[in-house]
Amino acid sequence: MYSPSVKIDAYRRNLQRAYLDLMSTRLNGAQRANDDQRPMFRGELKTISADAGVALARTTDRDTRLHLEDLRDQIAKILDPKYQLANPTTVPPVPTPLSGRDDVYCWTDYGIGVE
């Protein structure tokens, strides 16, 4: 159930901005989604933009209103093809114990009470 007025605190605003940054990277950046995730991400962003529009109509808080307007602008840019990178720089994979050679990327095995 929606409350009659909307107010988004600073913590939630930062969380929402971080989510949009992640979605931007997955759609347009070096870690692009090339499978079925791509239309799901785009659909989710369209839903968030529509929800932000509904929330905009119900807010009287200036910080919340500006944040929601900014979210909608950022989503429009993320979904706009002219903002997509033509050749994004590749990010090297993060080494994990299970990738590549285990003797090079293996985490130290710390045992408690084991000698």
Buried (B, 14 or more C-beta within 10 A) or exposed (E): EEEEEBBBEEEEBEEBBEBBEEBBBBBBBEEBBEEEEEEEBBEEBEEBBEEBEEBBEBBEBEEBBEBBEBBBEBBEBBBEEEEBEEEEEEEEEEEEEEEEEEEEEEEEEEEEEEE
